[in-house]
Amino acid sequence: MLNSKILNLALTEYELHPQANLIDYYKLFFQGTFGPGHFIESEEKARNFLQKELASATSFENHLYQDVSFLGKFYRINLAVIKYQLVSFEDFFEGFIRSSQAAPKLSYDKWLDHWQQIESILKKSSVKITDFDEASHHLRKLFEQKNYLVSHNIIYRKRYNPHYRLFGERQFHKLNIKKIVANYPFNKLLT
């Protein structure tokens, strides 16, 4: 069952971001396990960072959310929902902060066991991941330094303009993003 969950999440990611490399897949599965809790040092810093990112973002991906659930139940929600006033900044920020408390309790050692399984399945899968071995080596070096947080690779950032925050399932449904997607021509807004 876990193998099919890994493959399904990887295939969905490949459909949305075919130029993602292994580091981006690592980030996907990490986020789908731990959610946004690793990201928030303080509410004030998180608010300021979100405001700065919103002010500087000029383009967005053409989907408003992505289910990234793996060992936890988490979603990436596109900041375009704030930029185009589909959700208020305050409602979005409150949901993001509350979601930071939804991460499962899992040690990084246990996480790395899961990642080794994921990487092995991805390597054998039909998902085409560029520079797989090079990225795998880079990740191992990071893990040796006890560094488990990564950024999207530069190609991913340039190609896809990822501006999102992670939300737990409860907060995702509270924002009613699926209804927003059904009722608004967001594809026209995002072009």
GUDREN-370060 format. One line per 10 residues: number of its first residue (from 1); their letters; for each residue x, y negated, z negated of N, C-alpha, C, O. Coordinates in steps of 0.02 Angstrom, whole numbers. Atoms other than C-alpha are relative to their C-alpha. Example, Ala and Ser with C-alpha at 12.3 -4.5 7.8 and 13.67 -1.06 7.14 Angstrom:
// GUDREN-370060
1	as	45 59 0 615 225 -390 45 -60 0 97 -59 -33  -42 59 3 684 53 -357 -39 -55 -37 -14 -110 -45
END
This chain:
// GUDREN-370060
1	mlnskilnla	41 60 0 0 0 0 43 -63 0 29 -111 36  -43 58 2 140 -121 -43 34 -10 68 44 -67 89  -32 5 -66 224 -82 124 -46 -35 50 -24 -78 87  47 32 -47 67 -130 222 -11 -73 -19 -21 -115 25  8 70 21 48 -288 117 60 -42 24 51 -98 47  -61 34 -23 228 -336 159 -5 -13 75 8 -68 98  4 7 -73 202 -304 344 -54 -49 21 -44 -90 66  54 46 -18 36 -396 351 19 -73 -13 5 -117 28  -21 68 15 108 -550 266 53 -23 49 52 -80 73  -53 17 -48 261 -546 380 -29 -13 69 -7 -60 103
11	lteyelhpqa	30 9 -67 155 -528 537 -40 -66 3 -38 -100 54  37 64 2 44 -674 485 49 -58 4 38 -107 40  -51 52 -2 200 -779 454 29 -6 71 40 -61 96  -28 0 -68 270 -729 624 -48 -34 49 -25 -71 93  49 32 -44 108 -783 710 1 -76 -8 -5 -113 41  0 72 13 115 -954 627 68 -32 13 71 -89 37  -67 28 -3 304 -978 629 49 49 32 91 78 -3  -42 -51 -33 389 -867 759 75 -15 -4 115 30 7  -71 16 5 555 -959 736 26 3 -72 83 -18 -85  -23 -8 69 564 -922 550 56 51 -3 55 101 33
21	nlidyyklff	-52 -51 8 721 -833 496 -9 33 -69 -58 19 -104  8 -40 61 750 -716 349 -5 -44 -63 -40 -26 -110  4 45 58 776 -860 228 -71 -27 -8 -96 -34 -64  69 23 3 602 -925 272 -46 55 -24 -94 42 -61  40 -56 24 530 -752 244 12 11 -74 -34 26 -112  -15 -5 71 619 -743 77 -42 -52 -38 -73 -36 -89  38 54 32 540 -911 31 -74 17 -2 -107 6 -53  71 -20 -4 369 -847 87 -17 50 -55 -65 40 -92  15 -52 49 376 -691 -22 13 -25 -71 -23 -6 -117  -14 30 66 453 -787 -168 -60 -43 -22 -84 -38 -78
31	qgtfgpghfi	57 43 16 313 -916 -160 -63 41 -13 -103 24 -55  58 -44 8 184 -777 -144 2 40 -64 -46 74 -82  -8 -33 64 250 -706 -306 -3 -49 -58 -39 -38 -107  -8 46 56 294 -855 -415 -42 -64 5 -51 -99 -45  39 61 -8 187 -996 -343 42 -63 -11 102 -62 1  -35 64 5 232 -1177 -382 36 -11 -67 68 -63 -75  -29 11 66 292 -1155 -561 74 -16 0 98 -55 -40  -72 11 -4 475 -1151 -510 16 -69 25 74 -91 20  -11 63 -35 453 -1318 -423 -8 -61 -45 18 -114 -30  21 57 39 389 -1428 -563 45 -9 -62 42 31 -108
41	eseekarnfl	-41 17 59 516 -1506 -683 -42 -40 -49 -41 -27 -110  45 40 41 392 -1635 -747 -56 -26 46 -47 -31 106  56 25 -40 223 -1701 -692 18 -66 34 0 -77 92  -18 65 -29 295 -1875 -664 45 8 61 34 -24 113  -44 -12 -57 434 -1812 -551 -38 32 58 -27 15 116  40 -34 -53 312 -1699 -457 -45 -50 35 -52 -48 96  43 52 -30 193 -1846 -430 40 -46 46 19 -60 102  -42 45 -40 332 -1961 -369 25 34 64 25 3 117  -25 -36 -59 403 -1829 -252 -56 10 51 -45 3 111  57 -9 -45 230 -1794 -179 -17 -66 34 -30 -67 94
51	qkelasatsf	15 65 -29 197 -1980 -153 52 -19 53 34 -45 106  -53 16 -49 365 -2003 -66 -6 43 62 2 18 118  7 -43 -58 338 -1853 45 -59 -20 43 -54 -21 104  59 23 -38 165 -1913 94 15 -64 39 -6 -71 97  -16 63 -33 231 -2086 135 46 9 60 42 -28 109  -49 -9 -54 369 -2018 246 -23 50 54 5 51 109  23 -51 -48 274 -1876 333 -37 -32 58 -84 -70 48  32 28 -60 228 -1921 511 -35 53 42 -77 36 85  35 -53 -37 173 -1752 578 -7 61 -46 30 70 -94  19 -57 42 97 -1594 506 -12 62 43 -23 57 104
61	enhlyqdvsf	18 -61 -35 69 -1414 552 -74 -2 17 -111 -42 -11  69 4 -23 -95 -1376 639 -47 47 -38 -102 62 -14  45 -38 44 -167 -1268 499 2 -33 -69 54 -57 -91  4 35 63 -226 -1336 333 21 44 -59 39 17 -112  -23 -43 55 -184 -1184 227 26 66 28 12 85 85  -26 -65 -17 -93 -1019 230 0 42 -64 27 22 -115  0 -47 56 -123 -872 114 69 33 -1 88 68 46  -68 -28 7 52 -822 53 2 52 -57 56 68 -82  5 -45 56 -8 -700 -80 42 63 9 39 96 61  -37 -63 2 111 -560 -124 -10 33 -67 -57 73 -74
71	lgkfyrinla	12 -28 67 130 -512 -308 -44 -46 -42 -69 -26 -95  47 48 28 28 -666 -354 -49 -19 55 -43 3 112  50 22 -49 -120 -748 -267 9 -75 10 -16 -116 -29  -18 70 -12 -56 -911 -192 -11 -20 73 -10 21 118  12 30 -65 -90 -1026 -45 45 -61 9 57 -98 -39  -31 63 -18 10 -1160 43 -55 -44 27 -93 -25 72  50 48 -25 -101 -1312 68 36 -59 30 77 -92 -3  -30 53 -40 -49 -1438 200 -16 -68 -31 -74 -82 -49  11 67 26 -25 -1616 137 -44 -42 45 -66 -96 25  45 36 -46 -128 -1671 287 -69 -9 -31 -104 -56 -14
81	vikyqlvsfe	66 8 32 -282 -1643 178 -4 -64 -40 -58 -92 -48  -1 65 35 -228 -1795 77 7 -57 50 -29 -106 47  -16 53 -49 -158 -1897 222 -63 -21 38 -73 -80 52  60 15 -39 -324 -1883 316 -62 -4 -44 -118 1 -20  53 13 49 -428 -1908 158 -54 54 -1 -113 39 -11  46 -56 6 -507 -1736 160 -4 23 -73 -54 52 -94  -4 -14 72 -454 -1714 -22 34 -61 -31 81 -88 -2  -33 57 33 -410 -1853 -145 69 20 -26 81 79 -41  -66 -12 28 -231 -1869 -203 -6 30 -70 28 78 -86  6 -21 70 -285 -1847 -384 -26 72 -6 0 111 -46
91	dffegfirss	26 -69 2 -387 -1688 -352 54 49 23 62 102 -6  -53 -43 -26 -245 -1615 -250 55 9 -52 77 65 -66  -55 -3 48 -113 -1659 -379 -20 40 -62 19 80 -87  23 -37 59 -217 -1593 -524 -1 76 14 21 115 -28  2 -71 -18 -244 -1427 -433 70 30 5 81 87 -14  -69 -22 -7 -59 -1414 -394 31 11 -69 62 62 -82  -28 -6 68 -9 -1445 -575 -30 59 -37 6 98 -69  33 -56 34 -137 -1322 -642 23 67 30 27 117 -6  -23 -61 -32 -77 -1193 -516 69 22 -24 86 81 -19  -68 -16 22 98 -1202 -587 -1 47 -60 51 77 -77
101	qaapklsydk	5 -45 58 35 -1104 -737 -26 69 19 -38 111 -25  30 -63 -22 -31 -959 -631 50 54 19 29 108 38  -50 -48 -23 133 -871 -593 4 61 -47 -1 54 -108  -9 -60 42 155 -692 -652 67 -2 -36 114 -35 -14  -63 -5 37 289 -655 -781 41 56 30 24 115 23  -42 -49 -34 424 -568 -682 72 -24 -3 87 -82 12  -71 20 4 612 -569 -709 28 -5 71 3 26 117  -33 6 -65 726 -619 -567 32 66 21 35 81 80  -28 -66 -17 809 -447 -577 -53 44 31 -41 78 81  55 -39 -27 641 -364 -548 -21 -28 69 -37 9 115
111	wldhwqqies	16 31 -64 605 -490 -410 48 23 54 27 38 110  -50 -21 -49 768 -444 -323 -11 72 22 4 89 79  18 -69 -20 715 -260 -325 -55 -2 53 -51 34 103  53 7 -50 557 -312 -234 28 -28 66 10 -4 120  -28 30 -61 656 -420 -113 40 51 40 35 51 102  -37 -51 -36 771 -276 -68 -46 45 40 -32 64 97  50 -40 -34 618 -173 -24 -29 -39 60 -37 -12 114  28 42 -54 544 -316 77 49 -6 58 30 3 116  -51 9 -52 706 -347 171 9 64 41 16 61 102  -7 -63 -34 722 -163 213 -58 13 48 -49 35 105
121	ilkkssvkit	60 -9 -42 544 -156 280 1 -48 58 -15 -29 115  -4 49 -55 568 -316 381 51 21 53 39 13 112  -52 -20 -47 728 -250 458 -23 55 48 -4 57 106  25 -57 -40 639 -93 520 -63 -17 39 -84 21 82  65 17 -30 481 -184 574 8 -28 71 63 -38 96  2 30 -67 430 -254 742 3 -76 -1 6 -108 51  -4 73 6 438 -432 675 69 -22 21 119 1 -7  -64 24 -26 574 -522 771 25 -58 -44 -5 -112 -44  -28 51 45 680 -619 646 71 -14 23 114 29 22  -66 19 -26 828 -714 716 52 -2 -55 37 -18 -113
131	dfdeashhlr	-57 4 46 999 -705 633 -12 37 -66 7 13 -119  19 -38 59 936 -572 513 60 16 -45 59 0 -104  -57 -22 41 1105 -504 456 37 -60 -31 58 -56 -89  -34 60 26 1184 -677 437 -39 -30 -59 -10 -49 -109  42 28 53 1037 -740 333 0 46 -61 -1 22 -118  -2 -49 55 1039 -580 228 64 -9 -41 63 -8 -102  -64 10 33 1222 -608 189 -1 -65 -41 22 -67 -98  5 64 34 1188 -790 143 -42 7 -64 -24 -20 -117  43 -10 59 1047 -738 25 37 39 -54 32 21 -113  -37 -39 50 1158 -608 -61 50 -45 -37 58 -39 -98
141	klfeqknylv	-47 47 31 1288 -745 -93 -37 -44 -51 -11 -57 -106  40 42 45 1153 -855 -171 -19 40 -63 -15 14 -119  21 -42 57 1092 -712 -282 59 13 -47 50 15 -108  -59 -10 42 1269 -680 -343 13 -60 -46 40 -53 -101  -9 62 39 1270 -861 -404 -62 -14 -43 -68 -68 -73  63 8 39 1099 -834 -489 -43 -56 27 -80 -87 -10  41 51 -34 1019 -952 -363 -55 37 38 -41 72 87  56 -36 -30 846 -888 -316 -47 -45 38 -93 -21 71  43 48 -36 767 -1046 -246 35 -21 64 93 -40 63  -29 20 -64 795 -1085 -63 -47 -49 35 -107 -53 20
151	shniiyrkry	39 45 -43 737 -1216 61 -10 34 67 27 79 86  8 -25 -68 668 -1180 233 62 -18 40 95 -69 28  -58 15 -42 805 -1170 363 -14 -61 44 -72 -80 53  6 63 -38 837 -1323 470 -42 7 63 -79 -39 81  41 -12 -60 759 -1248 627 -74 1 -18 -115 -29 16  69 -4 24 600 -1210 531 -26 -71 -16 -80 -90 4  21 68 19 593 -1386 459 -11 -45 60 -60 -82 63  7 43 -60 620 -1470 628 -58 22 43 -94 -20 70  51 -27 -45 502 -1356 723 -70 -7 -29 -118 -23 7  68 -6 28 357 -1344 601 -20 -57 -47 -79 -61 -65
161	nphyrlfger	18 55 46 364 -1500 488 -41 25 -60 -97 2 -70  39 -28 56 312 -1402 333 -8 -50 -57 40 -65 -93  16 44 56 228 -1522 213 -59 32 -36 -116 26 -14  52 -36 36 131 -1420 87 18 4 -74 74 -11 -94  -11 -18 70 110 -1376 -96 -34 67 -10 -80 86 26  28 -65 17 72 -1208 -173 -56 -7 -51 -51 -46 -98  57 -1 45 -94 -1175 -258 -17 72 -18 -12 117 23  27 -64 21 -157 -1030 -361 -70 9 29 -101 -39 51  64 -16 -31 -315 -944 -303 -58 -42 -29 -99 -69 9  54 38 32 -430 -1030 -429 -1 -72 23 -54 -99 40
171	qfhklnikki	-4 71 -20 -370 -1206 -386 -11 -8 76 -40 -58 98  12 1 -73 -372 -1166 -199 -75 -2 13 -99 -42 52  72 -3 -10 -556 -1120 -209 -35 -62 -29 -86 -84 -3  29 61 29 -592 -1271 -320 3 -58 50 -43 -99 52  -5 53 -50 -529 -1386 -181 -46 12 60 -59 -33 100  47 -18 -54 -646 -1295 -60 30 -10 69 -3 -35 115  -35 10 -63 -518 -1295 80 -32 37 58 -34 11 114  32 -38 -55 -608 -1161 181 -60 -38 27 -71 -37 88  58 40 -23 -764 -1271 188 24 -61 40 -5 -79 90  -28 57 -36 -658 -1420 240 21 21 70 7 -14 119
181	vanypfnkll	-22 -25 -65 -581 -1317 380 -60 12 46 -58 -2 105  60 -15 -40 -755 -1262 437 -37 -63 23 -69 -63 76  40 60 -14 -828 -1439 435 35 -58 33 2 -105 56  -36 57 -28 -690 -1551 501 42 22 59 72 76 59  -42 -16 -59 -604 -1555 670 74 -16 -14 104 -59 18  -68 18 23 -434 -1554 583 52 8 55 102 -27 54  -49 -7 -54 -343 -1493 739 7 -65 39 62 -82 62  -4 64 -35 -387 -1659 821 36 -52 -42 71 -95 -15  -33 46 44 -326 -1754 669 76 10 0 114 -37 -6  -70 -18 9 -160 -1663 667 41 -6 63 101 5 61
191	t	-38 6 -62 -111 -1691 848 21 -71 13 54 -85 63
END
